[in-house]
Amino acid sequence: MTVIAVATLLFVSSMIMNVTYGIMTGVGTIDRLKKKANDMVGEGEEEPLKLKSIFGIQGYWTWILPIDPVFEDHDLVLGYSIPSRLMREKQREVNNTV
């Protein structure tokens, strides 16, 4: 039982450090491995991630709750748009210009 507990503690602490490093550097694990394979480790200019782009713009108390975060610019944070959202934005622009 002690071996399982120690192994679990090591695994969880490794994952926490990996996520923390990713937030601080702005580079994920796969990107870091690709840079290492191509010998481009020191050439990146990524910025640290803002906590708003991870947890959203709601209050700090919502960070520990399993709810969907609310972002200022949903498409920018996720990196893609769904067609229904694009149609809504286009309709909003048409209504604002008329």
DRENMAR-840547 format. One line per field, with one value per atom (N, C-alpha, C): residue number from 1; residue in three letters; z, x, y. Coordinates in pm, 1 decimal. Layout:
# DRENMAR-840547
num (NUM ...)
residuo (ALA ...)
Z (Z ...)
X (X ...)
Y (Y ...)
END
This chain:
# DRENMAR-840547
num (1 1 1 2 2 2 3 3 3 4 4 4 5 5 5 6 6 6 7 7 7 8 8 8 9 9 9 10 10 10 11 11 11 12 12 12 13 13 13 14 14 14 15 15 15 16 16 16 17 17 17 18 18 18 19 19 19 20 20 20 21 21 21 22 22 22 23 23 23 24 24 24 25 25 25 26 26 26 27 27 27 28 28 28 29 29 29 30 30 30 31 31 31 32 32 32 33 33 33 34 34 34 35 35 35 36 36 36 37 37 37 38 38 38 39 39 39 40 40 40 41 41 41 42 42 42 43 43 43 44 44 44 45 45 45 46 46 46 47 47 47 48 48 48 49 49 49 50 50 50 51 51 51 52 52 52 53 53 53 54 54 54 55 55 55 56 56 56 57 57 57 58 58 58 59 59 59 60 60 60 61 61 61 62 62 62 63 63 63 64 64 64 65 65 65 66 66 66 67 67 67 68 68 68 69 69 69 70 70 70 71 71 71 72 72 72 73 73 73 74 74 74 75 75 75 76 76 76 77 77 77 78 78 78 79 79 79 80 80 80 81 81 81 82 82 82 83 83 83 84 84 84 85 85 85 86 86 86 87 87 87 88 88 88 89 89 89 90 90 90 91 91 91 92 92 92 93 93 93 94 94 94 95 95 95 96 96 96 97 97 97 98 98 98)
residuo (MET MET MET THR THR THR VAL VAL VAL ILE ILE ILE ALA ALA ALA VAL VAL VAL ALA ALA ALA THR THR THR LEU LEU LEU LEU LEU LEU PHE PHE PHE VAL VAL VAL SER SER SER SER SER SER MET MET MET ILE ILE ILE MET MET MET ASN ASN ASN VAL VAL VAL THR THR THR TYR TYR TYR GLY GLY GLY ILE ILE ILE MET MET MET THR THR THR GLY GLY GLY VAL VAL VAL GLY GLY GLY THR THR THR ILE ILE ILE ASP ASP ASP ARG ARG ARG LEU LEU LEU LYS LYS LYS LYS LYS LYS LYS LYS LYS ALA ALA ALA ASN ASN ASN ASP ASP ASP MET MET MET VAL VAL VAL GLY GLY GLY GLU GLU GLU GLY GLY GLY GLU GLU GLU GLU GLU GLU GLU GLU GLU PRO PRO PRO LEU LEU LEU LYS LYS LYS LEU LEU LEU LYS LYS LYS SER SER SER ILE ILE ILE PHE PHE PHE GLY GLY GLY ILE ILE ILE GLN GLN GLN GLY GLY GLY TYR TYR TYR TRP TRP TRP THR THR THR TRP TRP TRP ILE ILE ILE LEU LEU LEU PRO PRO PRO ILE ILE ILE ASP ASP ASP PRO PRO PRO VAL VAL VAL PHE PHE PHE GLU GLU GLU ASP ASP ASP HIS HIS HIS ASP ASP ASP LEU LEU LEU VAL VAL VAL LEU LEU LEU GLY GLY GLY TYR TYR TYR SER SER SER ILE ILE ILE PRO PRO PRO SER SER SER ARG ARG ARG LEU LEU LEU MET MET MET ARG ARG ARG GLU GLU GLU LYS LYS LYS GLN GLN GLN ARG ARG ARG GLU GLU GLU VAL VAL VAL ASN ASN ASN ASN ASN ASN THR THR THR VAL VAL VAL)
Z (0.0 0.0 0.0 73.6 78.7 -57.5 -128.7 -261.1 -356.9 -350.8 -436.9 -401.2 -273.3 -229.8 -275.8 -262.8 -305.3 -457.3 -530.2 -676.2 -720.8 -656.0 -688.6 -658.8 -545.6 -508.4 -609.8 -652.7 -752.4 -886.3 -927.5 -1054.1 -1049.9 -944.0 -932.8 -924.2 -847.1 -836.6 -970.1 -1045.3 -1178.2 -1271.3 -1267.7 -1352.5 -1313.0 -1184.3 -1138.0 -1184.2 -1174.4 -1218.8 -1370.7 -1444.9 -1590.1 -1630.1 -1565.8 -1594.8 -1554.1 -1438.0 -1391.9 -1489.1 -1535.0 -1631.9 -1762.5 -1805.9 -1927.2 -1915.2 -1799.7 -1777.6 -1772.6 -1704.1 -1688.3 -1818.9 -1903.6 -2027.0 -2149.0 -2143.6 -2258.5 -2362.1 -2327.3 -2420.3 -2360.7 -2436.6 -2390.5 -2406.7 -2356.3 -2357.7 -2499.5 -2585.6 -2722.3 -2797.3 -2782.0 -2847.3 -2795.0 -2666.3 -2607.2 -2662.6 -2678.5 -2734.6 -2881.7 -2957.7 -3098.0 -3109.4 -3023.6 -3025.9 -2989.3 -2893.2 -2851.8 -2964.4 -3037.5 -3148.0 -3263.8 -3284.4 -3394.6 -3351.4 -3229.3 -3173.7 -3181.6 -3144.8 -3146.0 -3006.9 -2903.0 -2766.9 -2727.7 -2757.2 -2713.2 -2808.3 -2917.7 -3019.9 -3004.3 -2911.7 -2896.5 -2823.7 -2858.8 -2791.8 -2735.5 -2685.1 -2629.4 -2497.6 -2470.7 -2346.5 -2248.5 -2119.7 -2020.9 -2044.9 -2011.1 -2028.1 -1917.4 -1953.7 -1853.4 -1785.0 -1657.1 -1584.4 -1635.8 -1692.4 -1749.9 -1869.1 -1942.1 -2058.1 -2018.2 -1892.7 -1842.9 -1764.5 -1669.7 -1578.2 -1615.3 -1706.5 -1745.6 -1665.1 -1688.5 -1625.9 -1506.6 -1466.4 -1349.2 -1223.6 -1109.6 -983.5 -951.5 -862.2 -823.3 -758.0 -693.1 -623.4 -720.2 -848.0 -945.4 -999.7 -971.4 -1026.7 -979.1 -858.8 -806.5 -838.3 -893.8 -925.5 -1068.3 -1091.2 -1225.9 -1314.6 -1345.0 -1431.5 -1553.2 -1659.9 -1780.4 -1754.9 -1792.2 -1773.3 -1876.9 -1842.0 -1932.6 -1974.1 -2104.7 -2155.9 -2220.2 -2220.5 -2287.9 -2437.7 -2498.1 -2640.5 -2653.4 -2659.3 -2658.5 -2773.3 -2893.2 -3010.9 -3001.0 -2948.4 -2935.1 -2837.7 -2726.8 -2625.9 -2678.1 -2741.6 -2790.1 -2921.1 -2998.7 -3124.1 -3242.6 -3227.8 -3338.2 -3312.1 -3417.1 -3405.4 -3462.1 -3405.3 -3460.3 -3554.2 -3656.7 -3755.9 -3696.2 -3598.6 -3541.6 -3473.4 -3409.6 -3345.7 -3451.3 -3559.9 -3667.2 -3728.8 -3748.9 -3803.7 -3708.6 -3578.9 -3479.3 -3482.8 -3491.1 -3495.0 -3622.8 -3735.5 -3862.1 -3856.1 -3798.8 -3785.5 -3693.4 -3588.8 -3496.2 -3566.8 -3652.1 -3726.9 -3824.0 -3891.2 -3985.1 -3910.7 -3795.4 -3717.5 -3665.0 -3632.9 -3580.8 -3689.8 -3814.0 -3922.5 -3979.2 -3958.4 -4013.9 -3922.9)
X (82.6 0.0 87.0 196.3 286.0 349.8 382.8 443.4 345.5 220.1 118.1 100.6 99.8 84.0 201.7 321.7 440.3 440.9 406.9 402.3 297.3 182.5 77.1 122.4 186.4 236.9 339.9 429.5 529.4 463.8 367.5 299.2 222.8 147.1 66.9 157.0 263.7 354.4 422.8 454.0 512.7 414.7 288.5 187.9 165.9 163.7 145.9 262.6 384.4 501.3 499.0 452.8 443.7 344.5 229.3 128.5 179.4 242.5 297.4 402.4 489.7 592.0 527.5 423.6 353.4 288.5 231.5 170.1 276.7 386.5 492.1 565.5 583.1 658.6 570.5 445.6 357.1 379.5 457.8 488.2 436.0 353.6 301.4 403.0 367.8 459.0 492.8 393.7 418.9 505.4 476.1 558.1 701.4 716.8 850.5 927.7 860.5 925.8 962.3 875.9 906.5 1028.3 1035.1 1150.6 1278.3 1268.1 1385.3 1432.9 1340.8 1377.0 1440.4 1399.9 1452.6 1566.3 1615.3 1722.5 1688.4 1565.6 1520.1 1474.6 1533.7 1485.7 1494.8 1604.0 1622.0 1568.3 1505.5 1463.3 1320.8 1244.5 1105.5 1090.5 984.6 955.0 813.8 770.1 636.4 629.4 512.0 491.0 414.8 429.2 351.3 202.0 125.4 -19.4 -80.7 -181.7 -254.8 -353.5 -373.2 -467.2 -609.7 -640.6 -773.4 -799.0 -692.5 -711.9 -722.4 -698.6 -712.3 -841.6 -864.2 -977.1 -1097.0 -1082.3 -1192.8 -1196.9 -1302.5 -1312.6 -1407.0 -1455.2 -1541.8 -1457.7 -1522.8 -1453.0 -1355.3 -1262.0 -1160.9 -1222.8 -1334.5 -1395.8 -1445.0 -1463.7 -1511.5 -1399.5 -1274.3 -1162.4 -1161.7 -1207.3 -1203.1 -1329.6 -1430.9 -1556.8 -1553.8 -1614.9 -1616.0 -1725.1 -1711.5 -1807.6 -1733.5 -1807.6 -1746.1 -1701.3 -1579.1 -1532.8 -1594.9 -1603.2 -1651.9 -1530.9 -1508.8 -1393.5 -1438.1 -1348.5 -1378.2 -1393.0 -1297.0 -1302.2 -1285.3 -1396.2 -1399.2 -1317.7 -1331.9 -1263.1 -1112.2 -1067.7 -924.2 -859.8 -926.8 -871.5 -866.5 -974.2 -978.8 -904.0 -891.1 -818.1 -901.4 -1031.7 -1119.7 -1258.8 -1341.7 -1480.5 -1571.4 -1690.1 -1788.5 -1879.6 -1935.3 -2015.6 -2131.9 -2201.4 -2315.4 -2269.5 -2154.7 -2102.0 -2062.1 -2000.4 -1963.1 -2086.3 -2192.7 -2316.3 -2377.4 -2374.3 -2425.8 -2346.7 -2214.4 -2130.9 -2156.8 -2172.0 -2198.7 -2333.7 -2434.4 -2566.6 -2560.2 -2481.5 -2465.2 -2401.0 -2301.6 -2236.7 -2333.9 -2416.5 -2515.4 -2615.7 -2661.1 -2757.9 -2697.7 -2569.7 -2505.5 -2479.0 -2458.8 -2431.8 -2558.9 -2673.8 -2800.2 -2861.7)
Y (-119.6 0.0 125.9 122.8 238.0 263.1 157.3 171.5 239.2 200.1 261.5 408.7 439.5 578.2 663.7 613.0 688.1 705.4 600.1 609.7 710.8 710.8 806.6 948.8 969.0 1101.1 1150.6 1064.3 1102.8 1137.9 1057.9 1083.7 1215.8 1237.3 1359.9 1482.5 1474.7 1589.3 1616.7 1511.6 1529.8 1600.5 1562.0 1625.1 1771.2 1799.7 1938.1 2024.6 1972.6 2048.4 2068.5 1969.5 1980.3 2089.4 2092.4 2194.6 2332.7 2342.2 2469.6 2521.8 2434.2 2474.3 2521.0 2452.1 2492.4 2629.2 2658.9 2790.4 2898.9 2871.1 2971.4 3000.9 2901.5 2921.9 2942.5 2899.5 2910.1 2801.5 2699.4 2590.1 2460.7 2389.5 2261.7 2149.7 2033.3 1919.3 1874.8 1864.9 1818.9 1919.6 2048.8 2150.5 2147.7 2127.1 2119.6 1999.8 1885.1 1766.8 1787.6 1856.3 1884.4 1975.5 2077.1 2166.7 2092.5 2004.2 1927.5 1835.9 1775.3 1686.1 1762.3 1887.4 1968.5 2060.3 2045.4 2129.8 2278.1 2313.6 2452.1 2495.7 2441.0 2464.6 2611.4 2679.1 2817.1 2921.1 2881.8 2976.6 3027.3 2975.5 3016.2 3147.9 3220.9 3347.1 3345.5 3232.1 3221.4 3297.4 3352.3 3425.2 3336.8 3363.4 3286.9 3305.2 3203.7 3211.2 3295.9 3373.7 3450.4 3356.8 3375.4 3290.2 3308.7 3427.0 3449.3 3358.2 3323.2 3236.2 3089.7 3058.7 2921.6 2905.6 2995.5 2982.1 3067.5 3162.2 3247.9 3376.2 3455.3 3586.6 3588.6 3472.4 3467.9 3489.2 3487.5 3507.3 3395.0 3425.3 3326.2 3203.0 3218.6 3105.6 2999.0 3033.3 2934.6 2846.6 2879.9 2803.9 2659.2 2633.7 2497.1 2418.1 2485.5 2417.9 2362.7 2248.8 2190.0 2250.5 2380.5 2448.7 2503.5 2528.6 2583.5 2726.6 2760.7 2898.0 2991.6 3118.1 3221.6 3304.5 3316.5 3389.6 3519.4 3619.9 3745.8 3722.8 3655.2 3621.4 3470.2 3401.1 3254.7 3195.5 3252.6 3199.2 3217.2 3329.0 3353.7 3256.2 3229.1 3138.4 2995.8 2950.6 2812.9 2793.7 2898.8 2889.3 2844.6 2836.1 2799.2 2854.8 2855.8 2900.2 2793.1 2782.4 2690.0 2770.2 2706.8 2779.7 2858.7 2803.0 2875.9 3004.3 3002.5 3123.5 3226.5 3181.4 3273.2 3338.6 3261.4 3317.1 3419.7 3391.4 3485.7 3616.4 3607.7 3727.2 3807.3 3738.0 3806.3 3877.3 3812.5 3873.8 3995.4 3986.8 4098.8 4218.3 4192.0 4299.9 4365.6 4285.1 4338.7 4426.1 4383.2 4460.6 4590.1 4591.0 4711.8 4814.9 4771.6 4866.3 4927.7 4866.2 4917.0 5018.7)
END
